[in-house]
């Protein structure tokens, strides 16, 4: 079963903190062991490295200084996402990058 990247992207946009059900969906989407991705920066970083090897991850805070952002760049992609928490910012950028890659992939024969 193919992953619904836009649907997962929307779920992450609505998330405001740790969500175990979303963690399970992410583990299934990326074919990795379940982990508290929505609550853990180290788990998110490991997921990015596994899913998008070679991509650069930069973390910071937006101009207002209130919300964290995550920038993923490389392989012709440049994705920036803000979120209420650092893990969610990372996950939003990761899934946005996967959504972009899925859109640009040639159709399956």
C-alpha positions, 0 to 999 in steps of 0.5 A: 500500500502506497503512503498517502504523503499529502494526507500525512502532511495534513495530519502533521499540520494539525498536530500540536505536540506528541501524538502516539498514533501519528508516530505509528503512521510515520513508522509505517510510512517510512518502514522503520520501528515505532519511536516517539517521533513527535516528541523526540528530536533525536528520533526525528534526526535519525528518521531524516538520516534514514529516509533522506540520506545526504540531505542537510537538516538545519534547525532554528527559530523564525524571525519572531523567535517564537516558533522553531523551523526545520530546513531540509536541503539537498537533491534539488529540494529546499523545504522549510517548515515551522511548527509549535515544537522542534520535532514537529518542524522536522517531521513537517519538512521531512514529509513535505520533502517526501511529498515533493519527491513523490510528485516528481517521480515518474509514474509506475508502469 
